[in-house]
Amino acid sequence: MPTYDYRCEKGHRYEKREPFGSPTEHPCDKCGKTASRQLSVPSLAFKGSGFYITDSRKKSGDGSSSSSSDSSSSSSSSD
């Protein structure tokens, strides 16, 4: 479930964890006035390898010779 930021008419701000289909307005937890959902930047974290251009390329010792032999056999069959 995502966490949403809310702000009421009096200026109270708070976060609330709710499902996607929840209403965008409800009573404030602190004063009872109408609180509405605020737009915010989602948190995003890239973890692991493969996010940089250098991570997606194969290293010279990791089977690059097998891919070159496959391409040479396919080019010789088309002659």
PDB file of N, CA, C and O in Angstrom:
ATOM      1  N   MET A   1       0.835  -1.181   0.000  1.00  0.00           N
ATOM      2  CA  MET A   1       0.000   0.000   0.000  1.00  0.00           C
ATOM      3  C   MET A   1       0.883   1.249   0.000  1.00  0.00           C
ATOM      4  O   MET A   1       1.882   1.307   0.716  1.00  0.00           O
ATOM      5  N   PRO A   2       0.514   2.234  -0.796  1.00  0.00           N
ATOM      6  CA  PRO A   2       1.303   3.475  -0.843  1.00  0.00           C
ATOM      7  C   PRO A   2       1.008   4.391   0.342  1.00  0.00           C
ATOM      8  O   PRO A   2      -0.027   4.278   0.999  1.00  0.00           O
ATOM      9  N   THR A   3       1.936   5.289   0.590  1.00  0.00           N
ATOM     10  CA  THR A   3       1.773   6.306   1.620  1.00  0.00           C
ATOM     11  C   THR A   3       1.454   7.625   0.942  1.00  0.00           C
ATOM     12  O   THR A   3       2.169   8.040   0.030  1.00  0.00           O
ATOM     13  N   TYR A   4       0.388   8.291   1.375  1.00  0.00           N
ATOM     14  CA  TYR A   4      -0.048   9.556   0.783  1.00  0.00           C
ATOM     15  C   TYR A   4       0.159  10.701   1.766  1.00  0.00           C
ATOM     16  O   TYR A   4       0.076  10.512   2.980  1.00  0.00           O
ATOM     17  N   ASP A   5       0.429  11.888   1.235  1.00  0.00           N
ATOM     18  CA  ASP A   5       0.535  13.105   2.037  1.00  0.00           C
ATOM     19  C   ASP A   5      -0.810  13.806   2.018  1.00  0.00           C
ATOM     20  O   ASP A   5      -1.432  13.938   0.964  1.00  0.00           O
ATOM     21  N   TYR A   6      -1.263  14.256   3.185  1.00  0.00           N
ATOM     22  CA  TYR A   6      -2.527  14.972   3.317  1.00  0.00           C
ATOM     23  C   TYR A   6      -2.294  16.325   3.971  1.00  0.00           C
ATOM     24  O   TYR A   6      -1.356  16.504   4.749  1.00  0.00           O
ATOM     25  N   ARG A   7      -3.165  17.274   3.641  1.00  0.00           N
ATOM     26  CA  ARG A   7      -3.133  18.606   4.246  1.00  0.00           C
ATOM     27  C   ARG A   7      -4.567  19.066   4.458  1.00  0.00           C
ATOM     28  O   ARG A   7      -5.402  18.964   3.559  1.00  0.00           O
ATOM     29  N   CYS A   8      -4.848  19.575   5.661  1.00  0.00           N
ATOM     30  CA  CYS A   8      -6.206  20.013   5.962  1.00  0.00           C
ATOM     31  C   CYS A   8      -6.343  21.521   5.732  1.00  0.00           C
ATOM     32  O   CYS A   8      -5.375  22.200   5.390  1.00  0.00           O
ATOM     33  N   GLU A   9      -7.564  22.029   5.926  1.00  0.00           N
ATOM     34  CA  GLU A   9      -7.850  23.448   5.718  1.00  0.00           C
ATOM     35  C   GLU A   9      -7.089  24.345   6.693  1.00  0.00           C
ATOM     36  O   GLU A   9      -6.791  25.494   6.368  1.00  0.00           O
ATOM     37  N   LYS A  10      -6.776  23.837   7.874  1.00  0.00           N
ATOM     38  CA  LYS A  10      -6.032  24.609   8.868  1.00  0.00           C
ATOM     39  C   LYS A  10      -4.519  24.542   8.668  1.00  0.00           C
ATOM     40  O   LYS A  10      -3.777  25.256   9.343  1.00  0.00           O
ATOM     41  N   GLY A  11      -4.056  23.700   7.756  1.00  0.00           N
ATOM     42  CA  GLY A  11      -2.630  23.618   7.468  1.00  0.00           C
ATOM     43  C   GLY A  11      -1.906  22.439   8.084  1.00  0.00           C
ATOM     44  O   GLY A  11      -0.690  22.321   7.929  1.00  0.00           O
ATOM     45  N   HIS A  12      -2.623  21.554   8.784  1.00  0.00           N
ATOM     46  CA  HIS A  12      -1.981  20.372   9.340  1.00  0.00           C
ATOM     47  C   HIS A  12      -1.553  19.456   8.197  1.00  0.00           C
ATOM     48  O   HIS A  12      -2.302  19.238   7.244  1.00  0.00           O
ATOM     49  N   ARG A  13      -0.344  18.928   8.307  1.00  0.00           N
ATOM     50  CA  ARG A  13       0.157  17.991   7.296  1.00  0.00           C
ATOM     51  C   ARG A  13       0.500  16.670   7.972  1.00  0.00           C
ATOM     52  O   ARG A  13       1.045  16.644   9.075  1.00  0.00           O
ATOM     53  N   TYR A  14       0.174  15.579   7.294  1.00  0.00           N
ATOM     54  CA  TYR A  14       0.491  14.258   7.822  1.00  0.00           C
ATOM     55  C   TYR A  14       0.474  13.246   6.683  1.00  0.00           C
ATOM     56  O   TYR A  14      -0.023  13.528   5.593  1.00  0.00           O
ATOM     57  N   GLU A  15       1.018  12.076   6.950  1.00  0.00           N
ATOM     58  CA  GLU A  15       1.048  10.984   5.991  1.00  0.00           C
ATOM     59  C   GLU A  15       0.092   9.889   6.451  1.00  0.00           C
ATOM     60  O   GLU A  15      -0.125   9.685   7.646  1.00  0.00           O
ATOM     61  N   LYS A  16      -0.467   9.201   5.478  1.00  0.00           N
ATOM     62  CA  LYS A  16      -1.387   8.117   5.793  1.00  0.00           C
ATOM     63  C   LYS A  16      -1.182   6.996   4.783  1.00  0.00           C
ATOM     64  O   LYS A  16      -1.097   7.244   3.581  1.00  0.00           O
ATOM     65  N   ARG A  17      -1.103   5.784   5.265  1.00  0.00           N
ATOM     66  CA  ARG A  17      -0.927   4.615   4.396  1.00  0.00           C
ATOM     67  C   ARG A  17      -2.302   4.063   4.057  1.00  0.00           C
ATOM     68  O   ARG A  17      -3.037   3.614   4.937  1.00  0.00           O
ATOM     69  N   GLU A  18      -2.649   4.100   2.753  1.00  0.00           N
ATOM     70  CA  GLU A  18      -3.972   3.676   2.303  1.00  0.00           C
ATOM     71  C   GLU A  18      -3.867   2.913   0.989  1.00  0.00           C
ATOM     72  O   GLU A  18      -2.879   3.054   0.269  1.00  0.00           O
ATOM     73  N   PRO A  19      -4.884   2.100   0.667  1.00  0.00           N
ATOM     74  CA  PRO A  19      -4.890   1.406  -0.622  1.00  0.00           C
ATOM     75  C   PRO A  19      -5.119   2.380  -1.786  1.00  0.00           C
ATOM     76  O   PRO A  19      -5.512   3.527  -1.574  1.00  0.00           O
ATOM     77  N   PHE A  20      -4.873   1.915  -3.002  1.00  0.00           N
ATOM     78  CA  PHE A  20      -4.979   2.761  -4.192  1.00  0.00           C
ATOM     79  C   PHE A  20      -6.369   3.346  -4.400  1.00  0.00           C
ATOM     80  O   PHE A  20      -6.476   4.484  -4.856  1.00  0.00           O
ATOM     81  N   GLY A  21      -7.403   2.643  -4.095  1.00  0.00           N
ATOM     82  CA  GLY A  21      -8.764   3.098  -4.357  1.00  0.00           C
ATOM     83  C   GLY A  21      -9.371   3.953  -3.261  1.00  0.00           C
ATOM     84  O   GLY A  21     -10.578   4.199  -3.284  1.00  0.00           O
ATOM     85  N   SER A  22      -8.596   4.408  -2.318  1.00  0.00           N
ATOM     86  CA  SER A  22      -9.143   5.178  -1.193  1.00  0.00           C
ATOM     87  C   SER A  22      -9.556   6.577  -1.643  1.00  0.00           C
ATOM     88  O   SER A  22      -9.012   7.094  -2.619  1.00  0.00           O
ATOM     89  N   PRO A  23     -10.517   7.200  -0.942  1.00  0.00           N
ATOM     90  CA  PRO A  23     -10.955   8.554  -1.324  1.00  0.00           C
ATOM     91  C   PRO A  23      -9.843   9.584  -1.108  1.00  0.00           C
ATOM     92  O   PRO A  23      -8.977   9.405  -0.251  1.00  0.00           O
ATOM     93  N   THR A  24      -9.877  10.657  -1.890  1.00  0.00           N
ATOM     94  CA  THR A  24      -8.825  11.676  -1.822  1.00  0.00           C
ATOM     95  C   THR A  24      -9.076  12.713  -0.739  1.00  0.00           C
ATOM     96  O   THR A  24      -8.180  13.497  -0.427  1.00  0.00           O
ATOM     97  N   GLU A  25     -10.262  12.739  -0.162  1.00  0.00           N
ATOM     98  CA  GLU A  25     -10.578  13.665   0.930  1.00  0.00           C
ATOM     99  C   GLU A  25     -11.214  12.911   2.085  1.00  0.00           C
ATOM    100  O   GLU A  25     -12.015  11.997   1.886  1.00  0.00           O
ATOM    101  N   HIS A  26     -10.840  13.311   3.299  1.00  0.00           N
ATOM    102  CA  HIS A  26     -11.425  12.753   4.505  1.00  0.00           C
ATOM    103  C   HIS A  26     -11.167  13.710   5.663  1.00  0.00           C
ATOM    104  O   HIS A  26     -10.399  14.657   5.497  1.00  0.00           O
ATOM    105  N   PRO A  27     -11.775  13.502   6.827  1.00  0.00           N
ATOM    106  CA  PRO A  27     -11.552  14.408   7.965  1.00  0.00           C
ATOM    107  C   PRO A  27     -10.105  14.333   8.463  1.00  0.00           C
ATOM    108  O   PRO A  27      -9.490  13.267   8.471  1.00  0.00           O
ATOM    109  N   CYS A  28      -9.578  15.490   8.878  1.00  0.00           N
ATOM    110  CA  CYS A  28      -8.216  15.575   9.406  1.00  0.00           C
ATOM    111  C   CYS A  28      -8.114  14.778  10.707  1.00  0.00           C
ATOM    112  O   CYS A  28      -9.045  14.768  11.513  1.00  0.00           O
ATOM    113  N   ASP A  29      -6.979  14.113  10.902  1.00  0.00           N
ATOM    114  CA  ASP A  29      -6.768  13.337  12.122  1.00  0.00           C
ATOM    115  C   ASP A  29      -6.596  14.227  13.350  1.00  0.00           C
ATOM    116  O   ASP A  29      -6.853  13.784  14.470  1.00  0.00           O
ATOM    117  N   LYS A  30      -6.163  15.481  13.158  1.00  0.00           N
ATOM    118  CA  LYS A  30      -5.867  16.370  14.282  1.00  0.00           C
ATOM    119  C   LYS A  30      -7.033  17.297  14.646  1.00  0.00           C
ATOM    120  O   LYS A  30      -7.335  17.481  15.825  1.00  0.00           O
ATOM    121  N   CYS A  31      -7.692  17.885  13.625  1.00  0.00           N
ATOM    122  CA  CYS A  31      -8.727  18.888  13.933  1.00  0.00           C
ATOM    123  C   CYS A  31     -10.113  18.542  13.400  1.00  0.00           C
ATOM    124  O   CYS A  31     -11.089  19.166  13.818  1.00  0.00           O
ATOM    125  N   GLY A  32     -10.238  17.586  12.506  1.00  0.00           N
ATOM    126  CA  GLY A  32     -11.542  17.202  11.990  1.00  0.00           C
ATOM    127  C   GLY A  32     -11.978  17.941  10.737  1.00  0.00           C
ATOM    128  O   GLY A  32     -13.000  17.589  10.148  1.00  0.00           O
ATOM    129  N   LYS A  33     -11.227  18.965  10.309  1.00  0.00           N
ATOM    130  CA  LYS A  33     -11.549  19.683   9.069  1.00  0.00           C
ATOM    131  C   LYS A  33     -11.258  18.780   7.874  1.00  0.00           C
ATOM    132  O   LYS A  33     -10.619  17.738   8.021  1.00  0.00           O
ATOM    133  N   THR A  34     -11.726  19.178   6.690  1.00  0.00           N
ATOM    134  CA  THR A  34     -11.506  18.387   5.489  1.00  0.00           C
ATOM    135  C   THR A  34     -10.039  18.420   5.082  1.00  0.00           C
ATOM    136  O   THR A  34      -9.450  19.490   4.927  1.00  0.00           O
ATOM    137  N   ALA A  35      -9.456  17.236   4.911  1.00  0.00           N
ATOM    138  CA  ALA A  35      -8.072  17.102   4.470  1.00  0.00           C
ATOM    139  C   ALA A  35      -8.076  16.510   3.067  1.00  0.00           C
ATOM    140  O   ALA A  35      -8.843  15.593   2.775  1.00  0.00           O
ATOM    141  N   SER A  36      -7.222  17.037   2.205  1.00  0.00           N
ATOM    142  CA  SER A  36      -7.143  16.531   0.835  1.00  0.00           C
ATOM    143  C   SER A  36      -5.745  15.990   0.553  1.00  0.00           C
ATOM    144  O   SER A  36      -4.759  16.413   1.157  1.00  0.00           O
ATOM    145  N   ARG A  37      -5.689  15.056  -0.368  1.00  0.00           N
ATOM    146  CA  ARG A  37      -4.433  14.414  -0.742  1.00  0.00           C
ATOM    147  C   ARG A  37      -3.578  15.383  -1.546  1.00  0.00           C
ATOM    148  O   ARG A  37      -4.074  16.058  -2.449  1.00  0.00           O
ATOM    149  N   GLN A  38      -2.303  15.450  -1.219  1.00  0.00           N
ATOM    150  CA  GLN A  38      -1.370  16.332  -1.907  1.00  0.00           C
ATOM    151  C   GLN A  38      -0.511  15.525  -2.882  1.00  0.00           C
ATOM    152  O   GLN A  38      -0.219  14.354  -2.642  1.00  0.00           O
ATOM    153  N   LEU A  39      -0.116  16.156  -3.973  1.00  0.00           N
ATOM    154  CA  LEU A  39       0.788  15.512  -4.913  1.00  0.00           C
ATOM    155  C   LEU A  39       2.196  15.544  -4.341  1.00  0.00           C
ATOM    156  O   LEU A  39       2.623  16.556  -3.785  1.00  0.00           O
ATOM    157  N   SER A  40       2.915  14.443  -4.478  1.00  0.00           N
ATOM    158  CA  SER A  40       4.286  14.384  -3.987  1.00  0.00           C
ATOM    159  C   SER A  40       5.113  13.526  -4.930  1.00  0.00           C
ATOM    160  O   SER A  40       4.571  12.756  -5.723  1.00  0.00           O
ATOM    161  N   VAL A  41       6.412  13.665  -4.838  1.00  0.00           N
ATOM    162  CA  VAL A  41       7.337  12.902  -5.672  1.00  0.00           C
ATOM    163  C   VAL A  41       7.480  11.509  -5.070  1.00  0.00           C
ATOM    164  O   VAL A  41       7.761  11.378  -3.879  1.00  0.00           O
ATOM    165  N   PRO A  42       7.290  10.471  -5.873  1.00  0.00           N
ATOM    166  CA  PRO A  42       7.437   9.122  -5.332  1.00  0.00           C
ATOM    167  C   PRO A  42       8.901   8.796  -5.065  1.00  0.00           C
ATOM    168  O   PRO A  42       9.792   9.310  -5.742  1.00  0.00           O
ATOM    169  N   SER A  43       9.142   7.953  -4.091  1.00  0.00           N
ATOM    170  CA  SER A  43      10.506   7.523  -3.824  1.00  0.00           C
ATOM    171  C   SER A  43      10.867   6.417  -4.811  1.00  0.00           C
ATOM    172  O   SER A  43      10.049   5.550  -5.120  1.00  0.00           O
ATOM    173  N   LEU A  44      12.097   6.462  -5.296  1.00  0.00           N
ATOM    174  CA  LEU A  44      12.542   5.515  -6.308  1.00  0.00           C
ATOM    175  C   LEU A  44      13.994   5.188  -6.045  1.00  0.00           C
ATOM    176  O   LEU A  44      14.820   6.094  -5.928  1.00  0.00           O
ATOM    177  N   ALA A  45      14.321   3.915  -5.952  1.00  0.00           N
ATOM    178  CA  ALA A  45      15.700   3.507  -5.695  1.00  0.00           C
ATOM    179  C   ALA A  45      16.075   2.406  -6.672  1.00  0.00           C
ATOM    180  O   ALA A  45      15.384   1.391  -6.768  1.00  0.00           O
ATOM    181  N   PHE A  46      17.165   2.605  -7.393  1.00  0.00           N
ATOM    182  CA  PHE A  46      17.698   1.598  -8.299  1.00  0.00           C
ATOM    183  C   PHE A  46      18.756   0.809  -7.545  1.00  0.00           C
ATOM    184  O   PHE A  46      19.774   1.361  -7.129  1.00  0.00           O
ATOM    185  N   LYS A  47      18.512  -0.479  -7.372  1.00  0.00           N
ATOM    186  CA  LYS A  47      19.465  -1.324  -6.660  1.00  0.00           C
ATOM    187  C   LYS A  47      19.874  -2.471  -7.558  1.00  0.00           C
ATOM    188  O   LYS A  47      19.073  -2.969  -8.349  1.00  0.00           O
ATOM    189  N   GLY A  48      21.106  -2.884  -7.436  1.00  0.00           N
ATOM    190  CA  GLY A  48      21.600  -4.009  -8.206  1.00  0.00           C
ATOM    191  C   GLY A  48      22.329  -3.563  -9.447  1.00  0.00           C
ATOM    192  O   GLY A  48      22.444  -2.368  -9.723  1.00  0.00           O
ATOM    193  N   SER A  49      22.822  -4.529 -10.193  1.00  0.00           N
ATOM    194  CA  SER A  49      23.574  -4.208 -11.413  1.00  0.00           C
ATOM    195  C   SER A  49      22.629  -4.115 -12.596  1.00  0.00           C
ATOM    196  O   SER A  49      21.481  -4.553 -12.522  1.00  0.00           O
ATOM    197  N   GLY A  50      23.116  -3.545 -13.683  1.00  0.00           N
ATOM    198  CA  GLY A  50      22.341  -3.458 -14.902  1.00  0.00           C
ATOM    199  C   GLY A  50      21.723  -2.104 -15.161  1.00  0.00           C
ATOM    200  O   GLY A  50      20.984  -1.954 -16.134  1.00  0.00           O
ATOM    201  N   PHE A  51      21.996  -1.109 -14.329  1.00  0.00           N
ATOM    202  CA  PHE A  51      21.395   0.204 -14.505  1.00  0.00           C
ATOM    203  C   PHE A  51      22.321   1.185 -15.205  1.00  0.00           C
ATOM    204  O   PHE A  51      21.908   2.295 -15.544  1.00  0.00           O
ATOM    205  N   TYR A  52      23.561   0.789 -15.425  1.00  0.00           N
ATOM    206  CA  TYR A  52      24.503   1.637 -16.133  1.00  0.00           C
ATOM    207  C   TYR A  52      24.847   0.982 -17.453  1.00  0.00           C
ATOM    208  O   TYR A  52      24.744  -0.239 -17.575  1.00  0.00           O
ATOM    209  N   ILE A  53      25.249   1.748 -18.435  1.00  0.00           N
ATOM    210  CA  ILE A  53      25.551   1.199 -19.765  1.00  0.00           C
ATOM    211  C   ILE A  53      26.712   0.215 -19.697  1.00  0.00           C
ATOM    212  O   ILE A  53      26.758  -0.738 -20.475  1.00  0.00           O
ATOM    213  N   THR A  54      27.638   0.428 -18.793  1.00  0.00           N
ATOM    214  CA  THR A  54      28.774  -0.485 -18.679  1.00  0.00           C
ATOM    215  C   THR A  54      28.381  -1.796 -18.013  1.00  0.00           C
ATOM    216  O   THR A  54      29.081  -2.791 -18.200  1.00  0.00           O
ATOM    217  N   ASP A  55      27.299  -1.846 -17.249  1.00  0.00           N
ATOM    218  CA  ASP A  55      26.866  -3.076 -16.588  1.00  0.00           C
ATOM    219  C   ASP A  55      26.150  -4.025 -17.536  1.00  0.00           C
ATOM    220  O   ASP A  55      26.120  -5.229 -17.284  1.00  0.00           O
ATOM    221  N   SER A  56      25.582  -3.526 -18.603  1.00  0.00           N
ATOM    222  CA  SER A  56      24.802  -4.383 -19.490  1.00  0.00           C
ATOM    223  C   SER A  56      25.653  -5.077 -20.541  1.00  0.00           C
ATOM    224  O   SER A  56      25.170  -5.993 -21.206  1.00  0.00           O
ATOM    225  N   ARG A  57      26.890  -4.672 -20.708  1.00  0.00           N
ATOM    226  CA  ARG A  57      27.771  -5.300 -21.695  1.00  0.00           C
ATOM    227  C   ARG A  57      28.455  -6.508 -21.095  1.00  0.00           C
ATOM    228  O   ARG A  57      28.769  -6.538 -19.905  1.00  0.00           O
ATOM    229  N   LYS A  58      28.683  -7.509 -21.940  1.00  0.00           N
ATOM    230  CA  LYS A  58      29.391  -8.692 -21.481  1.00  0.00           C
ATOM    231  C   LYS A  58      30.878  -8.411 -21.423  1.00  0.00           C
ATOM    232  O   LYS A  58      31.421  -7.654 -22.228  1.00  0.00           O
ATOM    233  N   LYS A  59      31.524  -9.037 -20.452  1.00  0.00           N
ATOM    234  CA  LYS A  59      32.964  -8.904 -20.325  1.00  0.00           C
ATOM    235  C   LYS A  59      33.637  -9.795 -21.351  1.00  0.00           C
ATOM    236  O   LYS A  59      32.999 -10.711 -21.869  1.00  0.00           O
ATOM    237  N   SER A  60      34.901  -9.558 -21.662  1.00  0.00           N
ATOM    238  CA  SER A  60      35.597 -10.288 -22.719  1.00  0.00           C
ATOM    239  C   SER A  60      35.737 -11.776 -22.414  1.00  0.00           C
ATOM    240  O   SER A  60      35.782 -12.568 -23.355  1.00  0.00           O
ATOM    241  N   GLY A  61      35.807 -12.197 -21.166  1.00  0.00           N
ATOM    242  CA  GLY A  61      35.965 -13.599 -20.817  1.00  0.00           C
ATOM    243  C   GLY A  61      34.662 -14.308 -20.517  1.00  0.00           C
ATOM    244  O   GLY A  61      34.694 -15.473 -20.121  1.00  0.00           O
ATOM    245  N   ASP A  62      33.525 -13.671 -20.681  1.00  0.00           N
ATOM    246  CA  ASP A  62      32.246 -14.268 -20.279  1.00  0.00           C
ATOM    247  C   ASP A  62      31.439 -14.824 -21.454  1.00  0.00           C
ATOM    248  O   ASP A  62      30.225 -14.624 -21.509  1.00  0.00           O
ATOM    249  N   GLY A  63      32.074 -15.506 -22.377  1.00  0.00           N
ATOM    250  CA  GLY A  63      31.324 -16.138 -23.449  1.00  0.00           C
ATOM    251  C   GLY A  63      31.120 -15.263 -24.667  1.00  0.00           C
ATOM    252  O   GLY A  63      30.228 -15.537 -25.470  1.00  0.00           O
ATOM    253  N   SER A  64      31.912 -14.225 -24.833  1.00  0.00           N
ATOM    254  CA  SER A  64      31.765 -13.402 -26.027  1.00  0.00           C
ATOM    255  C   SER A  64      32.233 -14.157 -27.263  1.00  0.00           C
ATOM    256  O   SER A  64      31.824 -13.832 -28.378  1.00  0.00           O
ATOM    257  N   SER A  65      33.097 -15.177 -27.076  1.00  0.00           N
ATOM    258  CA  SER A  65      33.561 -15.958 -28.218  1.00  0.00           C
ATOM    259  C   SER A  65      32.441 -16.820 -28.785  1.00  0.00           C
ATOM    260  O   SER A  65      32.410 -17.066 -29.990  1.00  0.00           O
ATOM    261  N   SER A  66      31.515 -17.287 -27.939  1.00  0.00           N
ATOM    262  CA  SER A  66      30.400 -18.105 -28.428  1.00  0.00           C
ATOM    263  C   SER A  66      29.432 -17.278 -29.258  1.00  0.00           C
ATOM    264  O   SER A  66      28.857 -17.786 -30.221  1.00  0.00           O
ATOM    265  N   SER A  67      29.242 -16.006 -28.902  1.00  0.00           N
ATOM    266  CA  SER A  67      28.348 -15.175 -29.686  1.00  0.00           C
ATOM    267  C   SER A  67      28.969 -14.812 -31.026  1.00  0.00           C
ATOM    268  O   SER A  67      28.252 -14.644 -32.012  1.00  0.00           O
ATOM    269  N   SER A  68      30.302 -14.689 -31.078  1.00  0.00           N
ATOM    270  CA  SER A  68      30.946 -14.379 -32.354  1.00  0.00           C
ATOM    271  C   SER A  68      30.934 -15.597 -33.264  1.00  0.00           C
ATOM    272  O   SER A  68      30.849 -15.440 -34.482  1.00  0.00           O
ATOM    273  N   SER A  69      31.019 -16.820 -32.709  1.00  0.00           N
ATOM    274  CA  SER A  69      30.961 -18.014 -33.543  1.00  0.00           C
ATOM    275  C   SER A  69      29.546 -18.213 -34.086  1.00  0.00           C
ATOM    276  O   SER A  69      29.385 -18.719 -35.197  1.00  0.00           O
ATOM    277  N   ASP A  70      28.521 -17.825 -33.327  1.00  0.00           N
ATOM    278  CA  ASP A  70      27.152 -17.910 -33.806  1.00  0.00           C
ATOM    279  C   ASP A  70      26.921 -16.976 -34.980  1.00  0.00           C
ATOM    280  O   ASP A  70      26.257 -17.347 -35.948  1.00  0.00           O
ATOM    281  N   SER A  71      27.469 -15.756 -34.903  1.00  0.00           N
ATOM    282  CA  SER A  71      27.273 -14.805 -35.983  1.00  0.00           C
ATOM    283  C   SER A  71      28.040 -15.205 -37.225  1.00  0.00           C
ATOM    284  O   SER A  71      27.578 -14.953 -38.338  1.00  0.00           O
ATOM    285  N   SER A  72      29.213 -15.829 -37.063  1.00  0.00           N
ATOM    286  CA  SER A  72      29.981 -16.257 -38.235  1.00  0.00           C
ATOM    287  C   SER A  72      29.314 -17.447 -38.915  1.00  0.00           C
ATOM    288  O   SER A  72      29.357 -17.549 -40.140  1.00  0.00           O
ATOM    289  N   SER A  73      28.698 -18.350 -38.152  1.00  0.00           N
ATOM    290  CA  SER A  73      28.023 -19.488 -38.760  1.00  0.00           C
ATOM    291  C   SER A  73      26.760 -19.051 -39.492  1.00  0.00           C
ATOM    292  O   SER A  73      26.407 -19.631 -40.518  1.00  0.00           O
ATOM    293  N   SER A  74      26.075 -18.028 -38.969  1.00  0.00           N
ATOM    294  CA  SER A  74      24.870 -17.565 -39.647  1.00  0.00           C
ATOM    295  C   SER A  74      25.218 -16.796 -40.914  1.00  0.00           C
ATOM    296  O   SER A  74      24.458 -16.834 -41.881  1.00  0.00           O
ATOM    297  N   SER A  75      26.358 -16.093 -40.930  1.00  0.00           N
ATOM    298  CA  SER A  75      26.755 -15.370 -42.134  1.00  0.00           C
ATOM    299  C   SER A  75      27.266 -16.318 -43.199  1.00  0.00           C
ATOM    300  O   SER A  75      27.091 -16.043 -44.386  1.00  0.00           O
ATOM    301  N   SER A  76      27.902 -17.440 -42.817  1.00  0.00           N
ATOM    302  CA  SER A  76      28.406 -18.380 -43.802  1.00  0.00           C
ATOM    303  C   SER A  76      27.268 -19.175 -44.433  1.00  0.00           C
ATOM    304  O   SER A  76      27.386 -19.599 -45.582  1.00  0.00           O
ATOM    305  N   SER A  77      26.166 -19.388 -43.707  1.00  0.00           N
ATOM    306  CA  SER A  77      25.039 -20.126 -44.248  1.00  0.00           C
ATOM    307  C   SER A  77      24.263 -19.305 -45.257  1.00  0.00           C
ATOM    308  O   SER A  77      23.587 -19.866 -46.120  1.00  0.00           O
ATOM    309  N   SER A  78      24.348 -17.959 -45.163  1.00  0.00           N
ATOM    310  CA  SER A  78      23.606 -17.114 -46.088  1.00  0.00           C
ATOM    311  C   SER A  78      24.346 -16.916 -47.403  1.00  0.00           C
ATOM    312  O   SER A  78      23.771 -16.355 -48.336  1.00  0.00           O
ATOM    313  N   ASP A  79      25.642 -17.369 -47.519  1.00  0.00           N
ATOM    314  CA  ASP A  79      26.426 -17.204 -48.761  1.00  0.00           C
ATOM    315  C   ASP A  79      26.000 -18.134 -49.819  1.00  0.00           C
ATOM    316  O   ASP A  79      26.558 -18.118 -50.916  1.00  0.00           O
TER     317      ASP A  79
END
